């Protein structure tokens, strides 16, 4: 079983920055491709993909965060990061880490963290 723990959330002013971390623990067979992503859910809204990074290091971002957020991963440390700059009140949400284990494009396991709260307010 894979456990994911998010950290780094908190309160920031508009225009400020936060850095989220997602630490993964548990044994993961090296036969799997590990794709990771950050999702968020704001009150009254659906959960949405914020940013994703594949096992090969390719990234994609929601249009709303392009140019402001950067996703990265440290495979040796089993950790994923989300650097959030130029924060806006609309970024206020609970942010969740997600990991997908895949083999030849087939998802064989999905794991979620419990979330970390980000609040952007003046």
C-alpha positions as CSV (number, residue, x, y, z in Angstrom):
1,X,0.0,0.0,0.0
2,X,1.2,3.5,-0.9
3,X,0.6,6.4,1.6
4,X,0.7,10.0,0.5
5,X,1.1,12.9,2.8
6,X,0.8,16.5,1.7
7,X,2.3,19.5,3.4
8,X,3.1,23.1,2.8
9,X,-0.4,24.6,2.7
10,X,-1.4,27.7,4.7
11,X,-2.4,31.3,4.3
12,X,-0.9,33.6,1.7
13,X,-1.7,37.0,0.4
14,X,-2.6,37.6,-3.2
15,X,0.6,37.7,-5.1
16,X,2.4,35.6,-2.6
17,X,3.9,32.1,-2.9
18,X,3.6,28.7,-1.3
19,X,5.3,25.4,-2.0
20,X,3.4,22.2,-1.5
21,X,5.1,18.8,-1.0
22,X,3.7,15.3,-1.4
23,X,5.8,12.6,0.2
24,X,5.1,9.0,-0.8
25,X,5.9,6.0,1.4
26,X,5.5,2.3,0.8
27,X,7.2,-0.1,-1.5
28,X,6.5,0.5,-5.2
29,X,7.7,-2.1,-7.7
30,X,9.9,-0.6,-10.3
31,X,8.0,-2.4,-13.0
32,X,5.3,0.3,-12.7
33,X,5.3,3.8,-14.2
34,X,4.4,6.3,-11.5
35,X,2.4,9.3,-12.7
36,X,1.7,12.0,-10.2
37,X,-0.5,15.0,-10.0
38,X,-2.0,17.8,-7.9
39,X,-5.7,18.3,-7.7
40,X,-7.8,20.8,-5.8
41,X,-11.3,21.2,-4.6
42,X,-12.8,24.6,-3.6
43,X,-16.0,24.9,-1.7
44,X,-19.0,24.4,-4.0
45,X,-16.7,23.3,-6.9
46,X,-15.8,20.0,-8.4
47,X,-12.3,18.6,-8.0
48,X,-10.0,19.7,-10.8
49,X,-6.6,18.8,-12.0
50,X,-4.1,21.5,-11.3
51,X,-0.9,20.0,-12.6
52,X,0.5,16.6,-13.5
53,X,3.9,15.0,-14.1
54,X,4.5,11.7,-15.7
55,X,7.2,9.1,-14.8
56,X,9.1,10.5,-17.8
57,X,9.0,14.0,-16.4
58,X,6.5,15.5,-18.8
59,X,4.2,18.1,-17.3
60,X,0.8,19.6,-18.0
61,X,-1.1,22.4,-16.2
62,X,-4.6,23.7,-15.9
63,X,-5.0,26.9,-18.0
64,X,-5.8,28.8,-14.8
65,X,-2.3,28.2,-13.3
66,X,-0.1,28.2,-16.3
67,X,2.8,30.5,-15.8
68,X,2.2,30.7,-12.1
69,X,2.6,27.1,-10.8
70,X,5.4,24.6,-11.4
71,X,5.2,20.9,-10.7
72,X,8.3,18.8,-10.1
73,X,9.4,15.5,-8.6
74,X,12.3,14.0,-6.8
75,X,12.2,10.3,-7.5
76,X,15.0,9.5,-5.2
77,X,13.1,11.1,-2.3
78,X,9.7,9.9,-3.5
79,X,8.4,13.4,-3.3
80,X,6.4,15.7,-5.6
81,X,6.3,19.5,-5.3
82,X,4.0,22.2,-6.4
83,X,5.6,25.7,-6.4
84,X,2.8,28.2,-6.4
85,X,3.6,31.8,-7.3
86,X,1.4,34.9,-7.9
87,X,-1.3,33.4,-5.9
88,X,-4.9,34.6,-6.4
89,X,-7.9,34.3,-4.1
90,X,-9.4,31.9,-6.7
91,X,-6.6,29.4,-5.8
92,X,-8.1,28.9,-2.4
93,X,-8.9,25.2,-2.1
94,X,-7.9,21.9,-0.6
95,X,-5.0,20.5,-2.6
96,X,-4.6,16.8,-3.0
97,X,-1.8,14.6,-4.2
98,X,-2.6,11.7,-6.5
99,X,-0.4,8.8,-7.7
100,X,-1.3,6.4,-10.5
101,X,0.6,3.2,-11.0
102,X,0.6,2.1,-14.6
103,X,1.8,-0.8,-16.8
104,X,1.8,-0.3,-20.5
105,X,-0.7,2.5,-20.2
106,X,-3.0,0.5,-17.9
107,X,-3.8,1.9,-14.5
108,X,-3.3,-0.7,-11.9
109,X,-3.5,1.4,-8.7
110,X,-4.6,4.9,-7.7
111,X,-3.7,6.6,-4.4
112,X,-4.8,9.9,-2.8
113,X,-3.5,12.0,0.0
114,X,-5.8,13.6,2.6
115,X,-5.2,17.1,1.4
116,X,-3.6,20.3,2.5
117,X,-5.5,23.6,2.8
118,X,-4.4,26.7,0.8
119,X,-6.1,30.0,1.6
120,X,-5.3,33.1,-0.4
121,X,-6.7,36.3,1.2
122,X,-5.7,39.8,2.0
